[in-house]
Amino acid sequence: MSQKHPRAIIDDGLMSIFQWFAILVTVGLNAMDGFDVLSISFAAPGIAAQWGVDKATLGWVLSSELLGMALGSIVLGGVADKFGRRPTLLGCLFGMTAGMWGAAHAVGVLGLLAWRLMTGLGIGGVLATINALAAEFSNRRWRSLAMSLMVIGYPIGGVCGGLVVQHLFGSGGSWRDVFVFGAISTAVFIPLTWFLLPESVAYLDRTRGPGALAKINATLRRFGHPTVSCFFEANEPVSRHSVLDIFRPGLLLTTLLVTLAYFAHIISFYFVLKWVPKIIVDMGFAAKSAAGVLTWLNVGGATGGAIFGLLTPRVGLRRLLIITLLFASTMIMVFGHGSASIATLTVMVTIAGLFNNAAIVGLYMLFATVFPTHLRAFGTGFAIGLGRGGAALAPVIAGYLFQAGSTLQTVAVVMAMGSIISAISLLFLTVRHAD
């Protein structure tokens, strides 16, 4: 048996194949989240055509699950820190499956809004939880890569989902089939999560509930590490830990700055993610072509996330993130010029996706860095939750601007300001590595 602290065994040990399997499951969960969120973007042109909704109303339809994600990230992130990562994930997956299936059978806008809100609640909880798990399953050496892989799962889901949607639309499928596919895909991850994701050692060591030591040793054995014979003395009494610690002196400014950074950038990010298909269709291109452009946006996003993860150790997280945010805002403005060529639009959107999603990767890495173990899921969930308020605002603001007669160029410039504000807020952040 080892004389080291359980968390130190994970941090300092080699990454076993079972740890990488666990990381890959978090990648898959984020990919599934990516498709579930984008499903409404793929479906939006068909919904607008079938139900005759205007752009302002469509903005609310595009935002409904984002509002749910905001609430789910904050509330369920705290649940994950208190009751465990694993049960929170499983509960969220059941809720998401039901929400996607219900959306496929909605008969009106209000019903669709309710089902998308339910789906968003689950997605928010999953995002907060897997961010903590990816950090806690990986060792210190490979943590940046593990976090990057988890985050780029999101655009990978968009790419794979986009290819499926193009096939569905090409073979005569409707917007309802998009949600049916999403429900089935989500349901598949319930048994995968049950069998492949144990509770994290860091969480079990912190809470030390009934049977925690046996569960820690079971996970350590599964990961190929030595077991421990007893708990080590905690640095401070467990009872003093509170999710409200993110508002205590020493963390408050960090919490506010990273939340503002995420909130502001996500406005820009989701303007592109949610409105691209409708904008492309309004330019006179087919819905299948619009889905193809959105797919390439996610190809760019996955590529950008991978590049960001590789560059971070060499450039530094905060510096690289600020540079990436400035390029992201620039590419949104470039997209605002539009084009009569679908190939040119695809290139524009792909590059925009590269920088925008790379910034998302950087922000998620930042959350795992600045929040300690007992706050990792809640701190991430809080930042993501309030940030999703920005995500929910993005389609609505753009919808009303379009409705008021603003040009694409004007709307793009306005929405690109979010990434610039995000970069400015990070200039005031001091990054300290939490335990």
ABEGO torsion letter per residue (X at the ends): XBABBAAAAAAABBBBAAAAAAAAAAAAAAAAAAAAAAAAAAAAAAAAAAAGBBAAAAAAAAAAAAAAAAAAAAAAAAAAAAAEAAAAAAAAAAAAAAAAAAAAABABAAAAAAAAAAAAAAAAAAAAAAAAAAAAABBAAAAAAAAAAAAAAAAAAAAAAAAAAAAAAAAGBBAAAAAAAAAAAAAAAAAAAAAABBBBAAAAAAAGBBGAAAAAAAAAAAAGBBBBABBBBBABBAAABBAAAAABBGAAAAAAAAAAAAAAAAAAAAAAAAAAAAAAAAAGBBAAAAAAAAAAAAAAAAAAAAAAAAAAAAAEAAAAAAAAAAAAAAAAAAAAAEBABAAAAAAAAAAAAAAAAAAAAAAAAAAAAABBAAAAAAAAAAAAAAAAAAAAAAAAAAAAAAAAGBBAAAAAAAAAAAAAAAAAAAAABBBBBBX
